[in-house]
Amino acid sequence: MQLELEHQKQLHLNDLQPGDTGVIDCLHFNEDYKRRLCGMGLRCDDRITCIRRASWGGPMHVRVGSTDLFLRLKEASLICLK
């Protein structure tokens, strides 16, 4: 039963620790913001790496390809990973 629950839990970008990598599965944003993120390089099926996390709930530094971005944790929680 425990294994089933862990398997069903969706991983989000804000779950990654520095050095961890994931593949973007979906972006849960409105269409305008999703287009903006796509323009910055965040697209489904792209590999994303957590570079560092700021203390006290500050933004995350992530890398997609050769692009470095800083995202708020709230925004990172809306990006699902495979």
Secondary structure, 3 states (H helix, E strand, C coil): CHHHHHHHCCEEHHHCCCCCEEEEEEECCCHHHHHHHHHCCCCCCCEEEEEEECCCCCCEEEEECCEEEEECHHHHCCEEEC
